């Protein structure tokens, strides 16, 4: 039986091509997502934080999350607070914005960052269970088919041996309860700077790192509907002083804009003194 494959589309291609492949297969590999120069700068910014994570006792919200990530993992969290390259080159990346416009904005005014963290899968890391990211929220019905889309950006080379992300193409349209056969699971092998982007309904997992001494460094970035509670609490992960210095687009993607759902027959969320926080930032009142 032929193993499924994912489309590989350059980031420079029209957004319609990337979104079309994403919706057709549940995932797509975008090549050249980060340039070599951006990749070098971003990795340099991350290095001291990864060194700190080497000796840090990483806490988890519960034992289930601790087991899910396992002991052979290094995390850098609150990346939006720690890295200017993340804000400028990742958070507001035009490919992410274009996907949000075409996939999530059918159900919300603004999408928002759900979580962004850097993950190093060290030798000995075992494969995660196949899962769908969007199950962190209840099913909200067919009128909102997409709650989220996510990505893993390769910050070094991704190979199956060191734990490249596992993807099950087509699983976003499977009947509930169907399980993936081994021949339906593929490793998203890709060069540094590429990204595998997948829907919240697509089965995937972090792969096992069976190498002796190589680490798989990747960054998980996901976005969700603007009126959902996010996994990472961006309001507390960033200082208000840093948020004030960001662009309106970055502020919006971090969840600081009011969500005006009146045009969709929904409510108005996130106001401060009955005003949009973006306006208050611009006026120096927040």
Order of alpha helices (4+ residues) and beta strands (2+ residues): beta-alpha-beta-alpha-alpha-beta-alpha-alpha-beta-beta-beta-beta-beta-beta-beta-alpha-alpha-alpha-beta-beta-alpha
